[in-house]
């Protein structure tokens, strides 16, 4: 652990849970890196991720965005391709873009969006996209006929939240430079979405723990009592 990390640990009681606003202030104060650190939300849920009826996954456009401008590739043809271009997509194409990825190992984008009719083409490079988390999926809104809307949402700060194998959701909610107010707006929006996504099959305590942290600082436990 670095000197700044150790100093951060001394600034609060790591065994204590804090009010969300107080926890956010601690995270901001301890984000001492020379770059604008990302603030992350980590939520442990009381469900079994191995069960198909206990999955938690969704997308949300954060009120204040994420602070990161994502590069978007749209695989589409005709009017859909034109609409994607007009909406601000960074790259637009069809088979030629898929071939570029396949032959040149090109991944100069953060999100791929495609129309349903092009999924057969995109599927050819599924083994390349999958491990990088870039495979388009209807559940994340990246397989759609309304590619223009999808592009606009990604550019506006759409995030995808999903349960991992350890029953934890990890998701960025903005940058340190946003300040406490904007970060809290994003925090509340994402927590509300996670609560609403509670599976019908979930039993007992749903929200087990909530932690806030920045890229280079230790986590601060949040006292979240709404569920």
C-alpha positions as CSV (number, residue, x, y, z in Angstrom):
1,X,0.0,0.0,0.0
2,X,1.2,3.5,-0.8
3,X,1.8,6.3,1.6
4,X,-1.4,8.2,0.5
5,X,-3.5,5.0,0.8
6,X,-2.2,4.4,4.4
7,X,-2.9,8.1,5.3
8,X,-6.4,7.7,3.9
9,X,-7.1,4.7,6.2
10,X,-6.2,6.8,9.2
11,X,-8.7,9.5,8.3
12,X,-11.8,7.4,9.2
13,X,-12.9,4.2,11.0
14,X,-13.0,1.4,8.4
15,X,-15.1,-0.8,10.7
16,X,-17.9,1.9,10.9
17,X,-20.7,2.6,8.5
18,X,-21.3,6.2,7.5
19,X,-24.3,8.2,6.3
20,X,-24.1,8.2,2.4
21,X,-23.3,11.9,2.3
22,X,-20.6,11.7,4.9
23,X,-19.1,8.6,3.2
24,X,-19.0,10.5,-0.1
25,X,-17.2,13.4,1.4
26,X,-14.6,11.0,2.9
27,X,-14.1,9.4,-0.5
28,X,-13.7,12.7,-2.2
29,X,-11.2,14.0,0.5
30,X,-9.1,10.8,0.2
31,X,-8.9,10.9,-3.6
32,X,-5.5,12.4,-3.7
33,X,-4.1,11.1,-7.0
34,X,-2.8,13.6,-9.6
35,X,-5.6,12.6,-12.0
36,X,-9.3,12.9,-11.6
37,X,-10.2,9.7,-9.9
38,X,-13.4,7.8,-10.7
39,X,-15.8,7.2,-7.8
40,X,-17.2,3.7,-7.7
41,X,-20.2,2.1,-6.0
42,X,-20.0,-1.5,-4.8
43,X,-23.2,-3.2,-3.6
44,X,-23.3,-6.7,-2.1
45,X,-26.7,-8.4,-2.5
46,X,-28.3,-11.2,-0.5
47,X,-29.1,-13.3,-3.5
48,X,-27.6,-16.3,-5.3
49,X,-26.1,-15.3,-8.7
50,X,-26.1,-19.0,-9.7
51,X,-29.9,-19.0,-9.9
52,X,-31.4,-17.9,-13.1
53,X,-34.4,-16.3,-11.3
54,X,-32.1,-14.2,-9.1
55,X,-30.2,-12.2,-11.7
56,X,-29.9,-8.4,-11.3
57,X,-28.9,-6.5,-14.5
58,X,-29.9,-3.3,-16.0
59,X,-28.9,0.0,-17.6
60,X,-29.3,3.6,-16.4
61,X,-28.4,7.0,-17.7
62,X,-26.9,8.7,-14.7
63,X,-28.3,12.2,-14.0
64,X,-24.8,13.8,-14.2
65,X,-23.1,11.2,-16.5
66,X,-19.9,9.4,-15.7
67,X,-17.3,12.0,-16.6
68,X,-16.0,9.8,-19.3
69,X,-16.7,10.2,-23.0
70,X,-17.1,6.7,-24.5
71,X,-16.2,5.9,-28.1
72,X,-19.1,4.2,-29.8
73,X,-19.0,1.8,-32.8
74,X,-22.3,1.1,-34.6
75,X,-22.8,-1.9,-36.9
76,X,-25.7,-1.0,-39.1
77,X,-26.7,-0.3,-42.7
78,X,-28.7,2.2,-44.7
79,X,-30.9,4.7,-42.7
80,X,-29.8,3.2,-39.4
81,X,-26.2,3.8,-40.2
82,X,-27.0,7.4,-41.2
83,X,-29.0,7.9,-38.0
84,X,-26.1,6.6,-35.9
85,X,-23.7,9.0,-37.6
86,X,-26.0,11.9,-37.0
87,X,-26.4,11.0,-33.4
88,X,-22.7,11.2,-32.8
89,X,-21.3,7.7,-33.2
90,X,-17.6,7.7,-33.5
91,X,-17.5,4.8,-35.9
92,X,-20.2,3.4,-38.2
93,X,-20.0,0.5,-40.6
94,X,-21.1,-3.1,-41.3
95,X,-19.1,-6.1,-42.5
96,X,-16.0,-4.0,-43.1
97,X,-15.8,-3.0,-39.4
98,X,-16.3,-6.6,-38.3
99,X,-13.5,-7.6,-40.6
100,X,-11.3,-4.8,-39.3
101,X,-11.7,-6.2,-35.7
102,X,-11.2,-9.8,-36.9
103,X,-8.1,-9.2,-39.0
104,X,-6.4,-6.2,-37.3
105,X,-7.4,-6.9,-33.7
106,X,-8.8,-3.4,-33.6
107,X,-10.6,-2.3,-30.5
108,X,-10.6,1.5,-30.7
109,X,-14.1,1.8,-29.1
110,X,-15.7,1.4,-25.7
111,X,-19.2,0.3,-26.7
112,X,-20.6,-1.6,-29.8
113,X,-24.2,-1.0,-30.8
114,X,-25.9,-3.0,-33.6
115,X,-29.3,-3.6,-35.1
116,X,-30.9,-7.0,-34.7
117,X,-30.5,-7.9,-38.4
118,X,-26.7,-7.4,-38.1
119,X,-26.3,-9.8,-35.1
120,X,-25.4,-12.7,-37.4
121,X,-22.5,-10.7,-38.7
122,X,-21.4,-9.5,-35.3
123,X,-21.7,-13.1,-34.0
124,X,-18.7,-14.1,-36.1
125,X,-16.4,-12.2,-33.7
126,X,-18.3,-13.0,-30.5
127,X,-15.3,-14.9,-29.2
128,X,-13.2,-11.7,-29.5
129,X,-15.9,-9.3,-28.1
130,X,-17.1,-11.5,-25.3
131,X,-14.0,-11.5,-23.1
132,X,-13.7,-7.8,-23.4
133,X,-17.3,-7.1,-22.4
134,X,-18.1,-5.6,-25.8
135,X,-20.6,-8.1,-27.2
136,X,-23.9,-6.2,-27.9
137,X,-26.9,-7.4,-25.9
138,X,-30.6,-6.5,-26.0
139,X,-30.7,-6.4,-22.1
140,X,-28.1,-3.6,-22.1
141,X,-29.8,-1.7,-24.9
142,X,-27.0,-2.3,-27.4
143,X,-29.0,-4.4,-29.8
144,X,-31.8,-2.1,-31.0
145,X,-33.4,-0.6,-34.1
146,X,-33.2,2.8,-32.5
147,X,-29.5,3.1,-32.8
148,X,-29.6,6.9,-32.6
149,X,-31.2,6.8,-29.1
150,X,-28.7,4.2,-28.0
151,X,-25.8,6.3,-29.1
152,X,-27.2,9.4,-27.4
153,X,-27.7,7.5,-24.1
154,X,-24.1,6.2,-24.1
155,X,-22.8,9.6,-24.8
156,X,-25.0,11.1,-22.0
157,X,-23.5,8.7,-19.4
158,X,-25.4,5.4,-19.6
159,X,-24.0,2.7,-17.3
160,X,-24.7,-1.0,-17.1
161,X,-25.0,-2.6,-13.7
162,X,-25.0,-6.4,-13.3
163,X,-24.4,-9.0,-10.6
164,X,-21.0,-10.8,-10.7
165,X,-20.3,-14.3,-9.5
166,X,-19.7,-13.1,-5.9
167,X,-23.1,-11.4,-5.7
168,X,-21.6,-7.9,-6.0
169,X,-22.4,-5.1,-8.3
170,X,-19.5,-2.8,-9.2
171,X,-20.3,0.4,-11.1
172,X,-18.7,3.9,-11.6
173,X,-20.9,6.9,-10.6
174,X,-18.7,9.8,-11.7
175,X,-15.5,11.6,-11.1
176,X,-14.1,13.3,-8.0
177,X,-14.3,16.6,-9.7
178,X,-18.1,16.3,-9.8
179,X,-18.3,17.2,-6.2
180,X,-20.5,15.8,-3.4
181,X,-23.9,17.0,-4.7
182,X,-23.6,15.6,-8.3
183,X,-22.1,12.3,-7.1
184,X,-24.9,11.9,-4.6
185,X,-27.5,12.4,-7.3
186,X,-25.8,9.6,-9.3
187,X,-25.5,7.4,-6.2
188,X,-29.2,7.8,-5.4
189,X,-30.3,7.1,-9.0
190,X,-28.2,3.9,-9.2
191,X,-29.3,2.6,-5.8
192,X,-32.9,3.3,-6.7
193,X,-32.5,1.3,-9.9
194,X,-30.8,-1.6,-8.0
195,X,-33.6,-1.7,-5.4
196,X,-36.3,-1.7,-8.1
197,X,-34.5,-4.6,-9.9
198,X,-34.9,-6.9,-6.9
199,X,-35.9,-10.3,-8.2
200,X,-39.2,-11.7,-7.1
201,X,-37.3,-14.9,-6.0
202,X,-35.1,-12.9,-3.6
203,X,-35.6,-13.8,0.1
204,X,-34.4,-12.1,3.2
205,X,-32.2,-9.1,3.3
206,X,-31.6,-7.8,-0.3
207,X,-29.0,-5.1,0.3
208,X,-26.2,-6.7,2.3
209,X,-23.6,-3.9,2.1
210,X,-22.8,-0.7,0.3
211,X,-19.3,0.7,-0.2
212,X,-18.0,3.8,-1.9
213,X,-14.4,4.1,-3.1
214,X,-12.3,6.1,-5.6
215,X,-9.8,4.6,-8.0
216,X,-6.8,4.9,-5.6
217,X,-8.4,5.1,-2.2
218,X,-9.8,2.6,0.3
219,X,-13.5,1.8,0.5
220,X,-15.9,3.5,2.9
221,X,-18.9,1.6,4.2
222,X,-22.3,3.2,3.7
223,X,-25.2,2.8,6.1
224,X,-28.0,2.1,3.6
225,X,-31.3,1.3,5.4
226,X,-33.8,1.7,2.6
227,X,-34.0,-2.1,2.3
